[in-house]
Amino acid sequence: MKYVDSLNQGLHELMAEDATVVLLGEDLVDPYGGAFKVTRGLSSAFPGRVVSTPVSEGAIVGVATGMAIRGFRPIVEIMFGDFLTLCVDQIVNGASKFCWIYRGQVTVPLVIRVPMGGRRGYGPTHSQTLEPLFLSVPGLEIVAPSRYHDPGGLLRRVVLETRQPVLFVENKSLYSQPLVPIDSGVWNDMRVQRHGEADYPTISLSLARDSEVEEVTLVAYGGMADLAIAAARNVFMRDELLVEVLVPSRIKPLPMAEVLKSARRTRRLVVAEESVRTGGWASELGGQATEALFTTLLKPVGRIGALELPIPSSRPLEDQVLPQVSDIETALYQQVS
């Protein structure tokens, strides 16, 4: 099953199970079914519960916030994650704070789906990875499934169980990719394990066998997971450097328990993300890891991210701005040099 099909199936199941689930966003109804076809078929199967809105992200999130307060479970699709900037006030000063403002008398079970990321040549205003902007917002969670998770299942769980706003980040490069089967515990010669909360697992992948111990912990989420795994495989095939790759499904709150457990063993940590390296998710995770493991880590935490530049439309130039497999390999070698 492809990533996009898993999300579409999850939405069908949600709307069949719970009549309070509604979808709001731009161009969601058939025959278009959304910019990335995640909502195809839903308006036909559930007439009146899929609303194609005017082009006003602030209004969409504002209306959905009110619906959530009044007992609905709205799912908003922001056509491109870059457009989250147009509804920051509704999220930061509204949805994420109403529970506290009204002393717990209201909840805001709002899920905002945001296609993020580049590598498709869409240019500077349609290719960004902006979820780190929301890391310091209290009352807001961020879930970002990779293809090593069950994105449709995670979406279903978030919508039915959350009592607070959630950003559900979908890396655009994953939509057409098949999900990776991990239930057997082995995939492409890598040992695969689930860690952390059952609802929001962190997936561990490693080429280590039996009594072998990894030398570096590498953390990446969403679309960066594939690049991290490719880098881990390359350094092993070239120099037998063993790396444990951790792929969290929920990135806020940070998956610190799983990261610290691995880093205590390897004593080396690299964090990779697609967003700009300055002030990013890797910076916060690396900072907290350093506080907890200051006397344990053998090297400063390695951070991989995009250059502090707008993302070009030209694919070769885009590749120069966004982090690549080779960048992760370099960071891994620096940890053991």
Secondary structure, 3 states (H helix, E strand, C coil): CEHHHHHHHHHHHHHHHCCCEEEEECCCCCCCCCCCCCCCCHHHHCCCCEEECCCCHHHHHHHHHHHHHCCCEEEEECCCHHHHHHHHHHHHHHHCCHHHHCCCCCCCCCEEEEEECCCCCCCCCCCCCCHHHHCCCCCCEEECCCCCCCHHHHHHHHHHHCCCCEEEEEEHHHCCCECCCCCCCEECCEEEEEECCCCCCEEEEECCCCCCCCCEEEEECCCHHHHHHHHHHHHHHHHCCCEEEEEECEEECCCHHHHHHHHHHHCCEEEEEEEECCCCHHHHHHHHHHHHCCCCCCCCCEEEEECCCCCCCCHHHHHHHCCCHHHHHHHHHHHHC
